[in-house]
Every structure is written in C-alpha cells, then in structure tokens.
Amino acid sequence: MTTDQERRGLDRGRFLWEFVRSPLRTASAVPSSAWLAERMVVGIPERGEPVVVELGAGTGAFTSAVQRRLAGRGRHVVVELNDRFAAGIARAYPSVEVICEDAVRLPELLAERGVGPADAIVSGLPWVAYAGEPPLIESVPRALASSGVYTQFAYNWTRWAPPARHLLDGLRTEFEEVMTSRTVWRNLPPAVVYLARRPRRV
Ligand SMILES: C[S@@+](CC[C@H](N)C(=O)[O-])C[C@H]1O[C@@H](n2cnc3c(N)ncnc32)[C@H](O)[C@@H]1O
C-alpha cells in the first residue's frame, strides 16, 4: 500500500517530468502545497450540492482539497489538457468527472456535458492558457453562476510581470470584486490567491 508520503513523492516526480516535457504548459516544477490548496477552495459553498469546476489539475493538489470540501456533495468536474495528468486524476478520484481538453473551450465543454452553471471555478492554469483566443478569462464568467466564485493563484515573484498583470486586469474587467489573499508562504514558490465574484457577464 502507498503511504501519503510515498504518494506525494510520486506526484513530485511525475510533476517534474511533465515540467521538463512541457515547461510553459506545466508552469511549475512542483505541485502546489496543501496550504495553497486550502486557500483555493474557500469559495466552494459548505452547504447544498455545488457544482465545482477545476481547471488544470496536474497531480491533484487542489483536487483532493475540493473533494474534502465537498465531502460527497455536488459535482466535481476537472478540465486538464495533459492526458497523463488527466488519466492520473481519473484513476485516483473515481467520483470526479475528468475532461481531457483545452480549458479555452470551457463554456462549450460544460454545455456538451450538461454541467453548470458552476458555483465555483478553481483554476490552477498557467498564464499561457489565458493567452489564447478567445481569451479564457472572458469565457470563465459564461461558465459561472451569478453567485459563483472564481479562484486563481499567482506566484509572488512573478505577479508583477506583464502577463500576470494583464491577467489580473482581465479579472477586474470581468468581475465586480477581486480580492487578493495574504501571501501563502508555505508554497514553493510563495503565492497569493485571487478570489473573484459577481461576474459582470453571466
Ligand atoms: C501550474 S500546473 C497546476 C497543477 C495543480 N493544480 C497544482 O497546483 O499543483 C498547471 C496545470 O494546468 C494544465 N494546463 C495547462 N494549460 C491548460 C489548458 N489550456 N487547459 C487545461 N489544462 C491546462 C497543465 O497540464 C498542468 O496540469
């Protein structure tokens, strides 16, 4: 049987391997920490049967936090482009619906499967995923309920770089309210979480 520590070691190895294969799309050499994951799932309602959409699950750092928060309620859909990551999530979390596609088609992917609107969208996607056409940040509100919450993280050391600022500007255009968390220092590298709500176009 695999212990939690062994599983984390395996996840780190797989993550590093995928980073070497595709550094821009994987965007990090290590998975996010449990501390960052806990911040990322605060927008998921604690009651009812919420629909949660997770973008870019990797080895599941946020997936396990979403599953814990849902505790068997609602629906949890993952959109992950990398087929090895997607297969790993499907194996490890049988109750999660995994879509192995580019998140840029988010509203269509969800509509095709009768999912939505989402109560929470938890994004682990890198900048490059937001740089396509149509801009993904414009599609997110179309997949979200009017009371829905969107969370996304940014590494502290790169958050002032032009692509990250552009993304934050996009969030502020699309949502009436965007809040920035305190720095989560227990993550490699340290990061903040943007929490956006009240989408302007639903
Ligand atoms: C920085 S990793 C985050 C993984 C995980 N959420 C974590 O925090 O450890 C980015 C993830 O997004 C996925 N990804 C990148 N571009 C994507 C896209 N256009 N659509 C869906 N997934 C994408 C990558 O394959 C990778 O799993």
The ligand as a Tripos MOL2 file, in Angstrom:
@<TRIPOS>MOLECULE
LIG
   27    29     1     0     0
SMALL
NO_CHARGES

@<TRIPOS>ATOM
      1 C1          0.8430   25.0250  -12.6060 C.3       1 LIG1
      2 S1          0.1580   23.4340  -13.0270 S.3       1 LIG1
      3 C2         -1.0110   23.3350  -11.6590 C.3       1 LIG1
      4 C3         -1.3540   21.9150  -11.2820 C.3       1 LIG1
      5 C4         -2.0820   21.7830   -9.9400 C.3       1 LIG1
      6 N1         -3.3530   22.4790   -9.9580 N.3       1 LIG1
      7 C5         -1.2180   22.3250   -8.8190 C.2       1 LIG1
      8 O1         -1.4640   23.4790   -8.4140 O.co2     1 LIG1
      9 O2         -0.3110   21.6050   -8.3670 O.co2     1 LIG1
     10 C6         -0.8200   23.8170  -14.4750 C.3       1 LIG1
     11 C7         -1.7360   22.6810  -14.9390 C.3       1 LIG1
     12 O3         -2.5940   23.2050  -15.9820 O.3       1 LIG1
     13 C8         -2.6310   22.2860  -17.0740 C.3       1 LIG1
     14 N2         -2.9510   23.0770  -18.2840 N.ar      1 LIG1
     15 C9         -2.1230   23.9540  -18.9260 C.ar      1 LIG1
     16 N3         -2.7650   24.5400  -19.9410 N.ar      1 LIG1
     17 C10        -4.0380   24.0330  -19.9490 C.ar      1 LIG1
     18 C11        -5.1870   24.2770  -20.7550 C.ar      1 LIG1
     19 N4         -5.1540   25.1390  -21.7750 N.pl3     1 LIG1
     20 N5         -6.3290   23.6030  -20.4790 N.ar      1 LIG1
     21 C12        -6.3650   22.7060  -19.4410 C.ar      1 LIG1
     22 N6         -5.2990   22.4320  -18.6530 N.ar      1 LIG1
     23 C13        -4.1520   23.0840  -18.8880 C.ar      1 LIG1
     24 C14        -1.2490   21.6550  -17.0610 C.3       1 LIG1
     25 O4         -1.2250   20.4340  -17.7610 O.3       1 LIG1
     26 C15        -0.9890   21.5000  -15.5540 C.3       1 LIG1
     27 O5         -1.5620   20.3250  -15.0780 O.3       1 LIG1
@<TRIPOS>BOND
     1     1     2 1
     2     2     3 1
     3     2    10 1
     4     3     4 1
     5     4     5 1
     6     5     6 1
     7     5     7 1
     8     7     8 2
     9     7     9 1
    10    10    11 1
    11    11    12 1
    12    11    26 1
    13    12    13 1
    14    13    14 1
    15    13    24 1
    16    14    15 ar
    17    14    23 ar
    18    15    16 ar
    19    16    17 ar
    20    17    18 ar
    21    17    23 ar
    22    18    19 1
    23    18    20 ar
    24    20    21 ar
    25    21    22 ar
    26    22    23 ar
    27    24    25 1
    28    24    26 1
    29    26    27 1
@<TRIPOS>SUBSTRUCTURE
     1 LIG1         1 GROUP 0 **** ****
